[in-house]
Amino acid sequence: MKKKALLMFSILFVFVMALSGCSSSSSSSGSAKNEIVYWNPFTGPDGENMKQIVNEYNKTNPKFKIKNVSIGADDMYAKIPTVVNSGKGIPDLTVVHAERIKQFVGNDLLLPYDDLLADHPEIKAENYVPAGWNIGEIDGSRYSVPLDVHSFVMYYNKDLLEKYAPTALDDNVVTFDEVREAGEKSSKDGIKAIGITWTRPMFLSIYNQLGGDITSDGETPTLNTPEAKEALELLKGLVDDKIANKDGEDPGQLFKSNKAIFYPEGIWMQNSLNEVEKLNWGLTSFPQVSPDKIVNWTSSHQFVMFKDENRSDEKVKGMLDFLDYVRENSLPWAKAGQNPAALATLENPEFKELPQSFLLADPKLQESLKIFDYKYNGFVAEEVDKLAGDAIFGKLEIEKGLEDAQKAVEDKIASNNKK
């Protein structure tokens, strides 16, 4: 009898669980009825800051709560076409890098915000940093709302700057000539002037300062140019003349141990420097060829909606309610070392005290934020990553490297357009 009763209980349990699964039927995004599934690539320390924003929003008891799902960027971008094309597991709201948007639009994966913003009048150009807002408009339609504008700039050691280049920041711009002058003095004491760090934004920043860009018309890539050669030669010259670290030396460790004056890096890296004792650092723009044209390589995290036939109008409104909340409550994101795109944050006294705020406080520096939003940016990035470091450290002949990179990007575009 006991066995029979146990069997009947098991059958009943399975039946109840099946009914419960039916009654809470999920949408194609895998979300509950009153839940917004939110994908983002924030798997590092900044992910905790995003969780804080989401948790605080959910405490306001919105009709649609946010389910925060952080996925590594490479995995996320690999999953997106698959889930959208299958119609299953599509996230309701997603943060993507700005450079991806044009290709997503070209592949017909995104929904525009155009008519949806009528009930959220504060989500508008006047309330956002232009570099972040403008990139979301393609062919007259708005496909994204910006979260931030994150830039590749330059940290400096205040004590070493005072010793080796005391006037370099008098005009708030450090030029490469000034970097060289500082290096000629500091090298005698075993101090490097500058670190060769993430070579892609370093190369692209200088390339754009010299008048170059990665496309001439929005379609054709332009990597093999005199300006590109000059940019790589400039950086290679710093290595050859021992102004910068040699291949194999860790530029970050040199800076943290007070062995380098300048450290080009992203604004998001400051938390790692705050952990270092006895390091007196400041933050300024990336070094410039000339103070007359300031360029700071920038990207932007943007909120987008991938196509989903099963997403309700009510849920979309809930998503926009969340975006409006983020617009007014981005300080935790700023504390992660980012510059929120919402101008409301500029008025916050706490934000004004953060090192990276200088980029938004000055309208001239806002204009310096250069986002390379070419729709084939991904292909360019892959080839520049292969090319730049080897060229700068003398492992690859610059002219051949640029020729090969140009051809590789052209071939990838041709292959993409055949699909």
N, C-alpha and C positions, 0 to 999 in steps of 0.2 A: 504493500500500500504506500509505503514511504516513497519508493521509486516512482510509482505512478503519479503521486502528488507532485513530486519534484519535476517530472516531465511536463505535467500540466502547467506548472508555474513557469517553466522555461519557455513553453510555447506562448503563454500569455505575455511574458516579458518581451519577447521578440515582437509580438503583435503590437503591444503598446508603443515600443520604440519606433516601429515602422510608422504608426499613426502620428507620433510626435514629429518624425522627419517630414511627413507630408504636410502637417499643419504649419510648419515653419519653413515652407518651401523657399529656397534661396533663389535670388535672381541670378542672371548669367554671370554676375560679378562675384558670386559666392558670398554675398553679403546678406545679412538678415534684413527683414522688411524695413526697419527703421535705423539702418546702419549704413554709413558711407565708407566703403573700403578705399583707403588712401595709400597708394604706393609712393615710395620715395627712395632715393639712393643714399640716405643718411645712415650709414652703418658705423661711422666713426664716432668720436666724442660729441660731434654736433648733433648726432641722433638723439642724445639725451635732452638737448635743448628743444628739439622738435617735439619730443614726447611731452615735455613740459607744456608747450603751447597747446597741444591736442588735449592733454588732461585738463588744463584750465578751461578750455572751451567746453569740454564735455560736462564740467561742473556747472555750467550755466544752464544745464538741462534743456538742450535744444531738442527739437522733435527728432532730428537725425543726428545720432552721435557718430563720431569719427573713429574708425578702426585703423590705427596706425600700423602700416606694414613696411618695414625697412628692408630693402633688397640691394645687394651689391650692384653697382651700376652696370657692369658687363652682363650680369645675369638678367637684370631687369630689361635692358635693351634687347637681349636675345629673346625674352619671353613675350614682349609686347606684340610683335607681328603675329605670333602664333595664336595668342589668346584672342586678339581682335578678329583675325580671319576665321577662327573657329567659332566665335560667338560665345565661348565659355570661359569663365574665370576672368572676365574683363574688369579691371579696377574702375571704380566710379571716378576717382580723382587721382591724378598722377603728377608728380614733379619730375620734369625732365630738364636737361641742359638746353639752353637757348639755341645752341648750334644744331640741335637735332630737329627743330620744329619745321623748317622748310622741307626737309626730306619726308617727315611724317605727313605733311600736307600734300606733298607731291605724290605720295603713295596712298592718299585718300584714307588716312587712318584717324584723322581728328575731326571733331565737331567744333564749329565756331561758336563764340560767345555772343555774337552780335545782338540778337533780339533778346537774349537772356538777361542782359544787364539793365534793362529798363527799370526793374524794381530795386536796383542797387546803384543809384546814381553817383555814389561816391567812388565807385570803382571806375575811375576815368583818368585820362592822361595827366590832368593838372595835379593829381595826388600821388604821382609816382616819378621816380628818377627817369628822365627821358631815355637813357641807354637801356633801361630795363623794360620800359613800356613799349617803345617803338618797335622792338624786335618781334613783338607778338602780332603785328599787323602785316598781313600778306595778301596782296591783290585786293585790298579794300575790306578784308574781313579780319576780325580779331580772333586769334586761335589760342591765346594764352594770357595769363595774368601773372605779373612777376612777383616772386618772393624776395629776391635779393639781386644785388650786383656785386660779385666778388672778384677782386682785382689782384693782379700779380704786381707787387710794388717792391719796396726795398727797406729792410731793417738796417740800422746803423748803430755802431757802438759809440755811445756819446763820449766816452773817455778817449778812445782812439781817434775819433773825429777831431776832438779838440787838440790833440797832439800833432796829428799828421795833415789835417785838412780843415783848419779852424774857420775858414771863410766859405767853405763849399756850400753851405746851406744859407748863406746870407740872402740869396734871392729865392730860397725854397726849392731850388732845382740843382741836383747834382749831375754834372755832365760827365761823359766818359773821359774828357780831357782832365777833369778834376780827379777822377778815379785814378788815372795814370799818374798824375802828379803826386797823389797821396801814396801810391804804390812804390814809386821811386824812392820816397823817403822811408816808408815803413819796412821795405824789404831788407834794409840794412839791420833791422832789429828782429828779423824773422817773422814779420807780420805781413800777411797777404792783404791786398787792398779789397779784393772782391771774390765772391764765390761763384763758380759755375754750377748752377743748381738745376732747375727744371728747364732744359734747353729749348723746348718748344715755345713757351711764352717769351723767353729771353730773345730768341731769334725773331719771332713774329713782331714783338714790340719794336725792335730796332728796324726791322724791314719796313714797318709802317711809318716810322719816323723818317726814313729815307725816301718815302713816297711810294713804296711798294704795297701790294695787296695780293691776297691769294686767288683772286679772280679779277678779270678785267671787265666782265659784262654780266656776271651772275651765273654764267654757264661754263665758260672756259677757265681752267685753272692756270695760274701764272706763278710758277715757282722758279723756273729757270730764267732769271732776269739779272741784269747788272746790280740792281738794288739788293737782291737776295745774296748774291756773291759778296757784296760789300759788307752786308750784315754779318755773315759768317766769318769773313776775314777780320772784322773788328774784334769779334769774340776770340777767334784763334790767336790774334795778336796779343791779347791779354794773357793767354796761357803761355805762348812762346816767350814773352818777355817777363814771365814769372810775376806778373801783376795779380794773376788769379791762381787758384789752386791747380795742381797738376792732376792728371788722370789717376783715379784711385784714392785721392784724398777726399775726405768727407767735409764738404764746405759747411754743413750745419754744425759739425763738431768743432771745426776751426772757429766759427763765430761764437759758439757757446763757451769756448775756452779762452775767449779774448785774444784770438790769434788772427782775426780778420776784421777789417773796418766795416765793410759793406756785405750785406747778405740779401740778394734778391730772392723773394719768396712771396707766397700768397698771404693775404691779410688773415686767412684762417689758421696760420701757423703760430700766431702769437701766444696761444696757451702753452705751447711746448717751451717757449722761451721764458714764460713767467715762472716755470718750474726750476729755472737755473738760478742758483745763488750767485751773487757777485757778478751779475751781468747787467750793465746799465745801458739799455737800448732805447732807440726811438724808431719812428716809422716815417717814411717819406715816399715820394714817387719813385718809380723805376728810373734808373739813370738815363739821361737823354743825350743824343748826339748834339742837339742845339736847344737852348732854353726857349727858342721861338716856337717850337712845336712839341708839345708834351703828349706822350702816348703811354697809357697804362693798359696793358692787356687785361681784358675783363671777360668774364662769362656771367651767366645769370641762370639761377634756378627758376623755372616757370611752371605754373599750374596749368595743366591741360586736361581735356576730356577726350578719351578715345571713344570711337563710335561703339554704341551699344543700343540695339533696338529695344531692349527690355528696361532701360533706365527710365524711371518715371519723371514727369515734370516736377512733382513734389520733391523728389530726391535731388534734382538739379538745383532747385531753389535752396535746399538745405546745404548743398555744396557752396553755393554763392554766399550764403549766410556765414559759412566758415571762412571764406576768403575775405569777407568784410571784417570779420573778427581779427584775422591775421593782419590786415592792413592797419588796424589800430593797436595791435598788441604784439609787435615784432621785437620788443626789447630783448626777450630771451634769445632770439636768433642773433641779435647784435652781440650779445655776450658770448656767443659761440665763436666770435671773431669775424662775423659776416657784416656786410652793409645791407640792411633791409632796403627794398626798393620803395617802400611806402614812405612818403615824405613826412607823414605824421610822426615818425620816429625821430626826425631831426629836431623836433621841438622838445624832446625829452632831455632833461638835464643830465641824466645818467648816460645817455648815448653820447652827448657832447664831450664827455670825459673819456670815451673810449679811443684808443690810438687811431683806428681806421676811419674815424668820423671825418677826418680832414678831407677825404676824397669827396664827400657829399656837402660839406659845409661851404665849400668854395665853388660857385657856379662854373668858373673856368676849369677847375679840376673835374667837375661832372662831365664837361665836354671832352676831357682827355680819355674817358673810359671807352676803349675800343673793343667791341665784340665782333669777332669774325664770323658772321652769320651766313656764310656761303652754304648753299644746300648740300654741297659735297664736302663740307668741312671734315667729316669723319675720315674720308679718304686722304685728305691733305694731312690731317693730324697723324695718321698712321705712318705716312711716308716721312714727315718732318721728324717724328720721333726716331725713325731709323737713321735719318741723315744727320741731324744737327750735332748730336754728341760726338759721333765719330769724326765729323768734319772739324769741329772745334778743337778736338784733342789730336788732330793730325793723323787719324787712322784712315781717312778717306779723302781723296782729292776733291776739292770743293766743286769744281766745274763738272766733273763726272757725276758726283753725288746729286747735284741739281738736275742734270740731264736725266738721270735714272729716276729721280723722284717725280719729275714732270711726266715722263712716259708712264710710270706706274699709276699715277692718278688718272691720266687720260684713259688708260686701259680699264681701270676699275669703273670709271664713269660709263664707258662704252658697254661694259658687261652688265652694269646695273640697268642701263636703258634698254637692253634687250629683253629683260624679264617682263 
